[in-house]
Amino acid sequence: MDSYITALMTVYSPATSESDATHWFSTEDVYEAIKKIDPGTSVSLEDVYDSLLMGGFRFQPRPGTLGCEFRWMFKQK
């Protein structure tokens, strides 16, 4: 899982606030991207969640959205 997060962090860094975020992804978005490049991987949604959290990424609902849909905040480098 570390190699996927390292690759992700070559393009994105953790956003420190919603105003700092340039992209908002769900755990499923990141999981599907990993599965697309490596269909045989045994990575789970829980692995993705834990790795993003350990990588310093934060999540919250997007500003202006209705409901409770959490997204990870990314900042493009």
VENFEN-V351118 format. One record per pair of residues at least 4 apart in sequence whose C-alpha atoms are under 6 Angstrom apart, sorted by the first residue. I is the first residue (numbers start at 0). GAP is how many residues later the second one is. D is the distance in Angstrom with one decimal. If there is no record, write none. Layout:
i=I gap=GAP d=D
i=I gap=GAP d=D
This chain:
i=8 gap=4 d=5.5
i=10 gap=65 d=5.9
i=10 gap=66 d=5.7
i=11 gap=62 d=5.9
i=11 gap=63 d=5.3
i=11 gap=64 d=4.5
i=11 gap=65 d=5.5
i=12 gap=61 d=5.9
i=12 gap=62 d=5.2
i=13 gap=42 d=6.0
i=13 gap=43 d=4.7
i=13 gap=60 d=5.1
i=13 gap=61 d=5.9
i=14 gap=5 d=5.5
i=14 gap=6 d=5.1
i=14 gap=58 d=5.4
i=14 gap=59 d=5.0
i=14 gap=60 d=5.0
i=20 gap=52 d=5.4
i=20 gap=53 d=5.3
i=20 gap=54 d=4.9
i=21 gap=53 d=4.9
i=22 gap=51 d=5.1
i=23 gap=47 d=5.6
i=23 gap=48 d=5.5
i=23 gap=49 d=5.0
i=24 gap=4 d=5.8
i=24 gap=46 d=5.2
i=24 gap=47 d=5.2
i=25 gap=45 d=4.7
i=25 gap=46 d=5.9
i=27 gap=4 d=5.9
i=34 gap=4 d=4.6
i=50 gap=4 d=5.9
i=51 gap=5 d=5.4
i=52 gap=4 d=5.3
i=57 gap=14 d=5.6
i=57 gap=15 d=5.9
i=58 gap=12 d=5.2
i=58 gap=13 d=4.1
i=58 gap=14 d=5.8
i=59 gap=10 d=4.8
i=59 gap=11 d=5.6
i=60 gap=8 d=5.4
i=60 gap=9 d=4.4
i=60 gap=10 d=5.9
